[in-house]
Amino acid sequence: MNPIRHAVCAACAVLLGFVPAAWAVNKCTGADGKVSFQDAPCEGTGEKVDVRPAMEGATPVQPAPSVGKEGAFGPSWQRKNYLQNQGIPQARAAIERNQRECAAAPEEAVAQAGPLRRGNLPQGSQFAQERAAEAAKNKAACETRTQELRQQLKALEEELRGL
């Protein structure tokens, strides 16, 4: 390409940059009296309206892509895959782990108490009562935690059925 042709193309590009954008829209009035706007000329009565952007250099907005159908690996597939492969198995494992820990808790309490000697026992049967109260409190806490975990598992399974 020769230098003159380059100069002419550059000048044309600059001049086209200063031309404001305008769109032709036809305002049509139907037989029932309703007004509509369209690109094509009106069949009945109507007028041509020149539409210009409010700001200099504005361009028409492109329509948003259709969100009606998600792809093969869309968000719902990803969530379903997560629930099946990780969420629900992990929730079941958490319930089992909690039940094992609860079953092992009374044995740990006795092991922590150490050997029972007359010198480290409180007066009377207070030691046995405190241990029984603590064991009952721990058992209630374990049952509560198990119920919470089961409710979480149930919610995940319901969500999976909904997908």
RODO-2510 file (C-alpha; in nm, 4 decimals, decimal comma):
residues 163
     n   res          X          Y          Z
     1     m     0,0000     0,0000     0,0000
     2     n     0,1323     0,3394    -0,0840
     3     p     0,1591     0,6271     0,1695
     4     i    -0,1158     0,8326     0,0045
     5     r    -0,3657     0,5508     0,0433
     6     h    -0,2701     0,5230     0,4129
     7     a    -0,3323     0,8938     0,4606
     8     v    -0,6702     0,8799     0,2874
     9     c    -0,7829     0,5813     0,5009
    10     a    -0,6703     0,7552     0,8189
    11     a    -0,8554     1,0753     0,7243
    12     c    -1,1756     0,8803     0,6520
    13     a    -1,1522     0,7008     0,9852
    14     v    -1,1109     1,0304     1,1691
    15     l    -1,4080     1,1888     0,9885
    16     l    -1,6309     0,8874     1,0585
    17     g    -1,5445     0,9173     1,4284
    18     f    -1,7065     1,2628     1,4392
    19     v    -2,0350     1,1565     1,2777
    20     p    -2,2974     1,1098     1,5514
    21     a    -2,4859     0,7825     1,5519
    22     a    -2,8554     0,7957     1,4697
    23     w    -3,1200     0,5284     1,4311
    24     a    -3,4360     0,5525     1,2275
    25     v    -3,7486     0,4441     1,4130
    26     n    -4,1020     0,4565     1,2774
    27     k    -4,3874     0,5539     1,5085
    28     c    -4,6972     0,3826     1,3728
    29     t    -5,0606     0,4166     1,4709
    30     g    -5,2693     0,1035     1,4163
    31     a    -5,6383     0,0786     1,3133
    32     d    -5,7320     0,0312     1,6809
    33     g    -5,5490     0,3533     1,7772
    34     k    -5,2550     0,1880     1,9510
    35     v    -4,9105     0,3366     1,8958
    36     s    -4,6153     0,1097     1,8196
    37     f    -4,2529     0,1644     1,7250
    38     q    -4,0739    -0,0424     1,4610
    39     d    -3,7770    -0,0441     1,2247
    40     a    -3,9812    -0,1059     0,9098
    41     p    -4,1947     0,1693     0,7508
    42     c    -4,5536     0,1945     0,8723
    43     e    -4,8348     0,0335     0,6767
    44     g    -5,0991     0,2798     0,7957
    45     t    -5,0396     0,6239     0,9370
    46     g    -4,7138     0,7037     1,1043
    47     e    -4,4084     0,9179     1,1135
    48     k    -4,0328     0,8635     1,1050
    49     v    -3,8460     0,9544     1,4242
    50     d    -3,4690     1,0101     1,4358
    51     v    -3,3269     0,8725     1,7574
    52     r    -2,9894     1,0004     1,8764
    53     p    -2,7942     0,8905     2,1814
    54     a    -2,8137     1,1138     2,4873
    55     m    -2,4342     1,1227     2,5174
    56     e    -2,1811     1,1781     2,2448
    57     g    -2,0216     0,8517     2,1393
    58     a    -2,2903     0,6304     2,2955
    59     t    -2,3655     0,3047     2,1237
    60     p    -2,6817     0,0974     2,1312
    61     v    -2,7020    -0,1616     2,4054
    62     q    -2,6755    -0,5207     2,2912
    63     p    -2,9520    -0,7507     2,4169
    64     a    -2,8570    -0,9657     2,7129
    65     p    -2,7763    -1,3267     2,6319
    66     s    -3,0562    -1,5720     2,6915
    67     v    -3,0467    -1,7168     3,0424
    68     g    -3,3341    -1,9562     2,9898
    69     k    -3,1134    -2,2590     2,9339
    70     e    -2,7898    -2,3329     3,1128
    71     g    -2,5079    -2,5294     2,9569
    72     a    -2,4151    -2,8891     3,0206
    73     f    -2,1949    -2,7976     3,3179
    74     g    -2,4025    -2,5087     3,4506
    75     p    -2,4538    -2,4031     3,8131
    76     s    -2,7291    -2,6557     3,8883
    77     w    -2,5180    -2,9444     3,7520
    78     q    -2,2212    -2,8267     3,9600
    79     r    -2,4316    -2,8072     4,2770
    80     k    -2,5854    -3,1505     4,2130
    81     n    -2,2408    -3,2991     4,1502
    82     y    -2,1075    -3,1425     4,4723
    83     l    -2,4003    -3,2730     4,6780
    84     q    -2,3707    -3,6253     4,5399
    85     n    -1,9925    -3,6571     4,5626
    86     q    -1,8968    -3,4408     4,8601
    87     g    -2,1752    -3,2707     5,0537
    88     i    -2,3943    -3,5682     5,1481
    89     p    -2,1075    -3,8194     5,2036
    90     q    -1,9280    -3,5677     5,4268
    91     a    -2,2462    -3,5029     5,6257
    92     r    -2,2955    -3,8770     5,6807
    93     a    -1,9320    -3,9129     5,7871
    94     a    -1,9754    -3,6252     6,0343
    95     i    -2,2729    -3,8046     6,1946
    96     e    -2,0754    -4,1289     6,2265
    97     r    -1,7718    -3,9453     6,3680
    98     n    -1,9902    -3,7649     6,6219
    99     q    -2,1500    -4,0934     6,7327
   100     r    -1,8062    -4,2572     6,7734
   101     e    -1,6826    -3,9606     6,9790
   102     c    -1,9940    -3,9719     7,1956
   103     a    -1,9524    -4,3449     7,2567
   104     a    -1,5869    -4,2967     7,3547
   105     a    -1,6515    -3,9968     7,5856
   106     p    -1,7467    -4,1900     7,9081
   107     e    -1,4366    -4,4081     7,8804
   108     e    -1,2159    -4,0986     7,8461
   109     a    -1,3727    -3,9390     8,1545
   110     v    -1,2826    -4,2419     8,3686
   111     a    -0,9313    -4,2565     8,2221
   112     q    -0,8762    -3,8866     8,3033
   113     a    -0,9888    -3,9315     8,6641
   114     g    -0,6763    -4,1335     8,7402
   115     p    -0,6503    -4,4039     8,9995
   116     l    -0,9041    -4,3771     9,2769
   117     r    -0,7300    -4,3395     9,6073
   118     r    -0,8623    -4,2321     9,9364
   119     g    -0,6515    -3,9119     9,9251
   120     n    -0,7970    -3,7745     9,5991
   121     l    -1,1654    -3,8575     9,6576
   122     p    -1,4000    -3,5832     9,7748
   123     q    -1,5984    -3,6478    10,0903
   124     g    -1,8954    -3,8812    10,0583
   125     s    -2,0456    -3,9767     9,7211
   126     q    -2,0036    -3,6299     9,5715
   127     f    -1,7434    -3,7623     9,3236
   128     a    -1,9855    -4,0163     9,1771
   129     q    -2,2671    -3,7613     9,1595
   130     e    -2,0475    -3,5066     8,9779
   131     r    -1,9311    -3,7700     8,7301
   132     a    -2,2904    -3,8842     8,6680
   133     a    -2,4080    -3,5239     8,6152
   134     e    -2,1186    -3,4528     8,3792
   135     a    -2,1837    -3,7734     8,1857
   136     a    -2,5547    -3,6859     8,1513
   137     k    -2,4652    -3,3349     8,0305
   138     n    -2,2182    -3,4731     7,7767
   139     k    -2,4711    -3,7301     7,6542
   140     a    -2,7343    -3,4583     7,6043
   141     a    -2,4814    -3,2426     7,4156
   142     c    -2,3912    -3,5405     7,1946
   143     e    -2,7555    -3,6134     7,1164
   144     t    -2,8202    -3,2480     7,0350
   145     r    -2,5198    -3,2357     6,8012
   146     t    -2,6290    -3,5602     6,6333
   147     q    -2,9779    -3,4169     6,5741
   148     e    -2,8277    -3,0991     6,4225
   149     l    -2,6096    -3,3045     6,1909
   150     r    -2,9052    -3,5200     6,0850
   151     q    -3,1108    -3,2071     6,0078
   152     q    -2,8268    -3,0720     5,7943
   153     l    -2,8056    -3,4038     5,6098
   154     k    -3,1818    -3,4026     5,5529
   155     a    -3,1644    -3,0462     5,4119
   156     l    -2,8874    -3,1476     5,1705
   157     e    -3,0839    -3,4530     5,0553
   158     e    -3,3959    -3,2390     5,0004
   159     e    -3,1921    -2,9915     4,7960
   160     l    -3,0539    -3,2755     4,5856
   161     r    -3,4038    -3,4099     4,5201
   162     g    -3,5093    -3,0590     4,4122
   163     l    -3,2351    -3,0425     4,1492
***
